[in-house]
Amino acid sequence: MAVIPRAARGHEPHTNMTAKPGAVLYADIINNPSPVALSPTEYFSHYLALGCGMSHHFVMIGLEGTKSTNVIDTLLRFEVDYRPFATYTFYEHLCELHVNAGSQLVSGELREWLRERRVKLVIAAPHHQEMNARVERPWQTVRGIMFKLLVHTHLTIVYCHRALMQAWKIANVLPIRGVTKTLPDGTVQPATPYKLYFKRKPKLERFKVWGCPAIVKAHRVLTPDGVLNDCNMFQRGIRGIHIGISETSAGWDIYIPSSGTIRVSVDVAFDEHFTSILAYSGRPLYRDALLTREGHAAPLNPECLQAYVGLPQALGDAVANWSLVGANAEGNIELG
């Protein structure tokens, strides 16, 4: 049986290219594992997965379509939103783009677009995905993390997109085999893809338990008597679900089930020791069953419970007769 030499199985980038973050990228188009999402604007039938050849940093960006123009638009978004340093551009820093033998990634339009930026397109052989392992192997890891997040929180496949976005962020801050850094004294230490890609340590305090119950601060409340601000209203928090780190703001994304909206805020109280999906229900029967069940800790700590359980008796009957209708499109509490 003939043995294919290893040197003929794929193109290996030059050593000088792989010494810089973002100089060699590996790309592939991934099918969305879920047919639904929290909102129509968050659903993508495909994702463009991009891996850095130097740092193993991995990113997944939603594709608006499967045409070559959609791939080009997504690459431009990567150049701006996910660049390793402030002055990074494809024209000056990207040397090679490795792709699979897909029709969208080998089209003449994409070739010409890369040629204008002096980027070499390297295409793997058909039916040999191992030649694009820098993006195929991280995708397997991210896919496993995504399903573990959904199983741990008992959330449905509707939250798949948000779990996927959180999964690749988690994978980038974990040390992996083969990713090391050399200190000035010659000592070799393990490193994370995030550290090698951005040349700085990740802020792990931003990573909260994904899918946990959360209370986001309400700055305005709509009542039958008008609008109350956060200085004179009794309920200052809205209960929601933590669905990841915001990519557009320095805060967290909180899904509000009562209104079906997503709110971005830094004023959030997290309960990272929840026990069940029933903790998201506002019905007293479910809440009481969780709080009194033997052998399990309370799903919400006292600080979170005070934000939404009951009304203070000191407010009087007029306020106690109000009923919580929900939150409007802006995330403000609405009482009726």
Protein Blocks (a to p, Z undefined) as FASTA:
>chain_A
ZZddfklnoccddfklmmpghkaccddddddfbfbdfbfklpcfbdcddddfklopacdd
ddfbfcfklmmmmmmmmmmmmcfbfklcfklmmmbdcddfdfklmcfklmmmmmmnopac
ddddehilklmmmmmmmmmmmmmmmmmmmmmnopafklmmmmmmmmmmmmmmpccehiac
ddfkopacdddfklmmnopacdfklpccehiacddddfbdcdfkbccdfklcfblcdcdd
debjcfkbccdddddfknopacddfbdcddfkbfbfklmpcbfklmmmmmmpghiacfbd
fklmmmmgojafklojmlmmpccfbdcfkopacdZZ
